[in-house]
Amino acid sequence: QHFKAVANVILSIVLILFSIKTFSRNTEWKNNQTLYFADADSAPNSVRTNLYAAINYVLKANDETDNKLQIQDYNKAVLYGERSLAIFHNYPDTYIVLGDAYLGIHDYFKAADNLLLADNFISSKPLVKERVNRLSSLLQNEGYKFYAQHKINDALQCFQKSVELNYSNVESWYNLGGIYFSINNTKNGNEAWQNVVILSPNHKMNKEDFEK
């Protein structure tokens, strides 16, 4: 019961922080951030201080206009988030923060893995589901890019992860099936396109779209 209470408190803090669209840029806020970062360095074995440092580095990165500095902040968020996770791995909050941090450095697969773990813990939370579905769409777009570049294996991996994140992503299933057909993997192609039929019975599917 104590663990659940602590987890719920931390989760509430995380969800509140990430729900806010704008943040005060006054001295008090900046001082609070500095305190979070200092606490994490002075107590490196604390789950909470490392988690709060990771959260605040993501928030700091979101406010940063310099791309280089933004990436540095996201990388620091990854550092503290992974440190928190290594100490204790049952806080869904940590997976959410890491998902955002990895997304910030465009490591979509690590972002996906962390958000999927967060989703397993708290799939009913809209903020988690929103992130998962958004990342599914991002990976779908990455799949298009790789396919256009004739990087078939990379495209395949993107569409696979896209549907893992969001089973209802019809277009990712469609493209996944088409790629399977293009590499003569008829079994998996048929399975993917069966999902298309189930999710969107009127979808126009054309194997010729994926001919080499």
Salt bridges, closest charged atoms under 4 A:
ASP63 OD1 - ARG25 NH2 3.37
ASP73 OD2 - LYS60 NZ 3.19
ASP100 OD2 - ARG131 NH2 2.78
ASP113 OD1 - LYS161 NZ 2.94
ASP119 OD2 - LYS129 NZ 3.39
GLU142 OE2 - LYS145 NZ 3.30
GLU164 OE1 - LYS161 NZ 3.11
GLU171 OE2 - HIS203 NE2 2.81
GLU191 OE2 - LYS187 NZ 2.92
